[in-house]
Amino acid sequence: MIDENTFLEDTTPKNDPAHTHIQHRFELERRESTKKAAILELDLDLDAFNAMNSGSFSDSDELLRQIAERLRQRLRDNDVVLPVTGGDKFMLLLEDIQSPDNADKVANELMTLLTRPYALSESNEEVKIGTKITISFFSPPNQETTATTPN
């Protein structure tokens, strides 16, 4: 589930939908301890976004729309994309990831997908972005493994 407005609106830490959503999902995980599903968090830190944001707003909006479309191509209907703060960080909650190896595979696929060049029509430029993906793999009974993919 990717809502285009998710990529275009600012959030404040006090009213952070990512924080609220994660708390809700983890509470459900604790209650359903027999559930075999896991949650994978991918924090996307778009390195070039801050530099772009000081230029044309339409270019940065177009970049975010293209990122959303690429995520939409790869993610499933039950996956959730949430803004964290600042416009360049997002959290992806992916359920039913059965092992850390599967989480790593998804992260590598997303890294490849997101780091391909973006063609911006407003400025007629091609932009490349760097992305850092941090993986936190959660599975009952509250076992956690964390890894970070290189840029």
C-alpha positions in Angstrom: 0.0 0.0 0.0 1.8 3.1 -1.2 -0.1 6.4 -0.9 1.4 9.2 -3.1 0.7 11.7 -0.4 3.0 9.7 1.9 5.8 10.9 -0.3 4.8 14.5 -0.5 3.8 15.5 3.0 6.0 16.4 6.0 5.6 14.7 9.3 6.6 15.9 12.8 8.1 13.5 15.4 5.1 14.2 17.7 2.7 13.0 15.0 4.9 10.4 13.3 2.7 7.8 11.6 5.6 5.5 11.2 6.1 5.3 15.0 2.4 4.7 15.6 2.1 2.1 12.9 5.2 0.2 14.1 4.0 0.2 17.7 0.7 -1.2 16.5 2.3 -4.0 14.4 4.7 -5.0 17.2 1.8 -5.2 19.6 0.0 -7.5 17.2 3.2 -9.6 16.9 3.4 -10.0 20.7 -0.2 -11.1 21.0 0.0 -13.6 18.2 3.2 -15.3 19.2 2.5 -18.4 17.0 2.4 -16.2 13.9 5.3 -17.1 11.6 5.4 -13.7 9.9 8.2 -11.3 10.5 8.5 -7.6 9.9 11.3 -6.1 7.9 12.1 -2.4 8.2 14.0 -0.6 5.4 15.0 2.9 6.2 15.6 4.7 2.9 18.0 7.6 3.3 18.0 9.4 -0.1 21.5 11.0 -0.1 20.9 13.5 -3.0 17.4 14.6 -1.9 18.5 17.5 0.4 20.6 19.0 -2.4 17.7 18.7 -4.8 15.2 20.1 -2.4 17.1 23.4 -2.3 16.4 23.7 -6.0 13.2 23.1 -7.9 10.3 21.7 -5.7 8.8 20.2 -8.8 12.0 18.2 -9.5 12.1 16.9 -5.9 8.3 16.0 -6.1 8.9 14.3 -9.4 11.8 12.3 -7.9 9.6 11.2 -5.0 6.9 10.1 -7.4 9.3 8.1 -9.4 10.7 6.5 -6.3 7.1 5.6 -5.2 6.5 4.0 -8.6 9.6 1.9 -8.4 8.6 0.8 -4.9 5.1 0.0 -6.1 6.6 -2.2 -8.9 8.5 -4.3 -6.3 6.4 -4.3 -3.2 3.3 -6.4 -2.4 -0.2 -5.1 -1.6 0.3 -5.8 2.2 3.6 -4.0 2.4 3.5 -0.5 3.9 5.6 2.6 3.1 5.7 5.3 5.8 7.4 8.7 6.0 9.8 9.0 8.9 10.9 12.7 9.0 12.4 15.3 6.7 11.1 14.1 3.4 14.1 11.9 2.5 13.6 9.0 4.9 11.0 6.3 4.6 10.3 3.1 6.4 9.0 0.0 4.6 7.2 -2.6 6.7 7.3 -5.9 4.9 5.4 -8.8 6.4 5.8 -12.5 5.8 9.6 -12.3 5.4 10.5 -15.8 6.7 14.3 -15.4 7.2 17.1 -12.9 7.4 18.3 -14.2 4.0 15.0 -13.3 2.4 15.2 -9.9 4.0 18.7 -9.4 2.6 17.5 -10.5 -0.9 14.6 -7.9 -0.8 17.0 -5.2 0.4 19.4 -5.9 -2.4 16.6 -5.9 -5.0 15.4 -2.5 -3.6 18.9 -1.1 -3.6 19.4 -2.0 -7.3 15.9 -0.7 -8.2 16.3 2.7 -6.4 19.9 3.5 -7.4 19.1 3.4 -11.2 19.2 6.9 -12.7 16.0 9.0 -12.7 15.0 11.2 -15.6 13.5 14.5 -14.4 11.3 16.2 -17.1 11.1 19.6 -15.4 14.8 20.3 -15.5 15.6 17.8 -18.2 18.3 16.2 -15.9 19.2 12.7 -15.1 19.7 12.2 -11.3 21.3 9.4 -9.4 20.6 8.9 -5.7 22.4 6.9 -3.1 20.3 4.8 -0.7 21.2 3.3 2.6 19.0 0.4 3.7 19.0 -0.8 7.3 17.4 -4.1 7.9 15.8 -5.1 11.2 14.3 -8.6 11.1 11.8 -9.4 13.8 10.2 -12.8 14.5 8.6 -14.4 17.5 9.6 -14.7 20.2 11.1 -11.2 19.9 14.4 -12.3 18.3 16.0 -9.5 16.4 18.8 -9.3 13.8 20.0 -6.0 12.3 22.2 -5.4 9.3 23.0 -2.5 7.0 23.6 -2.7 3.3 26.4 -0.6 1.9 25.7 2.4 -0.3 
